[in-house]
């Protein structure tokens, strides 16, 4: 199975399980942050942890987008592993970054 075939099947499986908005976000992450950095015609089992790390580093982006990219990749590779298409999951040891949130400023009584 190629990377493209695997991601398409994974998205198809998800369509019945997640909200439409989530599916649209995942498709966007795949199109903008995954496909441009991987050979989509390559076998899913040939993707290495090093290629994934390079993909994440090359696209230096906000933590939230990086984390969503990791979420999508983990889902795709777990899906492939469940079906026996890959022997080793390159996403197994890749962790998400903590997302720093701005503190909420509360109005005072005068405001």
Order of alpha helices (4+ residues) and beta strands (2+ residues): alpha-alpha-alpha-alpha
